[in-house]
Amino acid sequence: AYAMAIPDEVAADLPSRDLFLVASSHGPHQKWACVVLKVMHIIHHINGRAALLKMSVSDEIIFREIELKVMHVVEQLRAAGAPIAEFEWSRKPRDSQITKLLAKRSSLAASIYDKLRFRLIVPRHEDLVPMIACLTRQLIPFNYVVPGESVNQLVDVEDMLRIFEEQQAAAANGAVNVKRASTVGPYNEFSGPEYRIVNFVADLPLRIDRLLPKNELPPNGGHVVFVLTEFQIADKQTAMRNESGASSHEAYKARQHERVRMRLFRDKDDPLPPD
């Protein structure tokens, strides 16, 4: 269908585990190895999503297993000395889900990505990038981060790379001095003008054998399902500022509730509230 002939050196002679080595090299088959890995990634994701729909397992059980998985990784990071000042998680209550959909033009429940949310606070602004790097190595596959749902209002990536290149030769410990971004606006229409966060949504993989007894595992299906999970990361100073004034959660909910009233009770000649 795509008129592509994958070389035998990749299609037949190469063990699947070696695809990563070839894809990360600069040899003649690098591009083909990347193509095969991309297709494998999509098939794996589709199978995992399909398996989740076929399973008779409640959201309560699925969310609990994701919570245990994330907690286990965070405790391992803490034990290894990772800079974690605060860690908490929450599930979006049903009334909050209803309010969120009433406040927006899109009323599809499938668009709610924060039914399960984890929040990590690091002591200093300089700890943000190392913490995100740890999470992507230990917990969150970067290829399953949902496109278009990531927000970075704290790290100036271009400035970070420039500083790193300048200090790489001189800094024996490889520390990166990351400056705050100064031009990024709020990502959520109900957030306060000073609210700042690093936020992303990932489809976290979860092994099926954590959800079903061995005798109920599908014989020919996949071994992994995927669960949409939101992560929020900030430094301590920013987190404290986010909880005060117009950035506080109470002020956020008040603006959201006002938008619901505007959408539900506007007259036919009233302009539609912005989405």
N, C-alpha and C positions, 0 to 999 in steps of 0.2 A: 504493500500500500504506500510505503514511503520511499520506495526505490532506493533502499540502502542495503549494501552488502557488507556486513560486518566481517572483518578479516578473521580467518580461521584461528589465527594466533590469539585472538580475544574471545571469539565465540565458542571455540571447541577446546583449545589447548590450555586455557588459562583458568586455574582454580579461582573460585569466586573470592576467596580471601585475598588473593593477589591483585584483584581489580583495583583495590585502593592504592597499592604500591605503584601500579602502572599509571593510574589516574593522577597521582601526585608527582610523577616524573615528567621529564621533557622528551621522552622518546617518541618514535613514530606512531605508537598506538595510544598515546595519551587521550586524544579526543574520543576515540572509540570506547575506551574504558569509561570515560565520563558519560558517554551516551548510555551505555549499558547500566551503569550505576543509577542514572537518572530514571530510567525505565523501571528498574528494580525498586527504587524508592517509591515511585508512584503506585506500582502494583502492591507493594507491601502496605502502603497507607490505605488503599482502597479495600484490601482484604481485611485490614484491621477495623475499618469503619463498618464494613458489612458484617463482620463477626459480632460487633457490639449490638447491632440491630437485631440479630438473630437470638441473642442471649436473653433468657428470662431472669435478669438481675436488676434489682432496683437501683435508682440513683443513690440511695442512702449507702448501699454496700459499695458501689463504685467510688463514690466520693470518699468514703472512709479509707479505702485502700490507697487512693491517691494521697490522702492526708498522711497516712502512715509512711508511705514511700518518701514524701517530701520531708517529713519530720526526721526520718532515719538519715537522710543525706545531710540535713542541716546539723544534726547532732554530730555526725562524723566530721563536718567542717569545723564545728566548734571545738571538738576534741583535738583537731589538728592545728588549732590556733587561729582560725579564720576570724576576722574582725566583724562579729555580729553583736550589735548592741541590743536589738529587739527582733523578735520573730513572732508572728501571729498569723492566723488564718481565719477565714470566715466563709460562710455560705450565704448567698444572697437570699433573704427571706422571700416568700411568695408575694407578699404585699409590695416589696420593693421591685420585684420583677414586673408586677402589674403597673406600678407607677412609672417605671422606666419606659414601658411600651406606650403608655398613655401620653407621655411627654414628647414622644417623637413621631415623626411622620411614618417611619417604618414600624409596623406593628407585628412583625414576625418574631415569634419566640426564639426561633433559630438564631437570631442576631444577638442574643444575650450571651456574651462571652465570659462574663464574670460571675457565673453561678457559684464558682469555687475560686477563691482568691487567697493568695499568700502575700504577706508583706514583710520585707526584710529591711531593717534599719542598720546602717553601718555607722561607726563612731565619727568618722571624718569624711569629708568630701573626696579626699584622695583614695579612700577605700572602695569607691563605687566601681571603678573599672576592674580591679582585681576580684571583687566579689562576683561581678557579672561573668568574668572569665571562669571562675570556679564553678558557677552554676551551669554554664554551657558545657563544661567538661564532665561534671559529675551527675547532672540531673536533666538538663533541658537540651535535647538535640536541636541545634540551630536550624536544621532543615525542616523542622516541624513548627517553627515560629510562624504564626498566621500573618501573611503579608497585609500591610495596610492598617494593622492594629497596634503597631509599636509606637511609643512616644518617648522621646528623649529631650527633656527640658533641663538637664543638669550637666551633661558632659558635652563639651565642645570637641567633637571628634577630630576635626582638622587641626585645631590648636594642639590637641593631645599628641597627634602624630608628629607635628612639627617639633614640639618640645622633646618628644622621645628621641627623634633623630638627632637633635642638637646635643642631648645629654647622654646618648647611648655610649659613646666612647669614654666619657668622663665618669659616668655613674657606675661605680663598681657593683652596686646592688641592683641595678636595673630599675630603680624607682621612677615612676612617672608622675610628674607634677601636673595634674589636670586642672584647668581653669574652668570656671563656670560659664555656661552658655549665656549670652546676654540678649539674643535676638529671637528666642523661641517663645511663642505665645502659648496660652493655655490650650490644651487639646480637647477639653470637654466644655461644652457651652454653659454648663451650670457651675463649673469651677470658678473660684475667685481669680482675679487678675494676677495675683501673686503666687498662686498655687503652682508648685513645681514637683515633678516626679519623673522617674524612669519606669515605664509601664509597657508590658508586652503580654501577648496571649500565645500560648503554645499548646499543641496537641500532644500531651504527655503519653508516652507508651506505657502500657500496663499489661503484665503477663496474665493470660487467661486463667492459669492455674491458681492465681490469687483470688479469683472470683468464683470458681466452680470446683467441686470435688473431682478427683481424678477420673472417676467412672462416668462423669458427665461431660468431659472434654470432647469437643468435636473431633472425629477421627481424621478427617481430611482437611480441616480448616487451618487457619493460622494460629499462632501461639500468642499473639499480641493484639490488644485493642487500644484505642486512642481516646483520650478524655481532654476536652478543652479546659484549660486552666489559666488563670490570670496571675501575673506576678507584678508586684510593685516594689521598687527599690529606691531608697533615699538615704541621705546622711542625716545624722541626729539633728543638726541645726535646722535643716530644711524641714524635717518632719515636725519639729516643734512650731515652726512658722506656719506650716500647713494647717495646724489645728487652732489657729487664732484668727479673729476678725472675719473678713469676707471669705477667707480660705477654709474656714472650719466646716466640719461635716454638717453641723446644724444649719449654717448659712447655705450650704450646697442644697440640702433637702428643701429649704424654704423656697429657693429659686426654682427648683424642680416642681414643687407643688403648685407654685404660681403659674408655671407654664401649663400644667395639666388643666388648671381652671380656665386659662385662656383658650386652650384647644377645645375643651368640652362645652364652654358656654359662649363662644363667640357667635355673633349674629352673621347672617349670610353675607352682609356687606362689609364685615370687618376683614382687614387683611389677615392672611394666614400667618401665624407666628413662625419665626424662622426655625429651621430644623437643625 
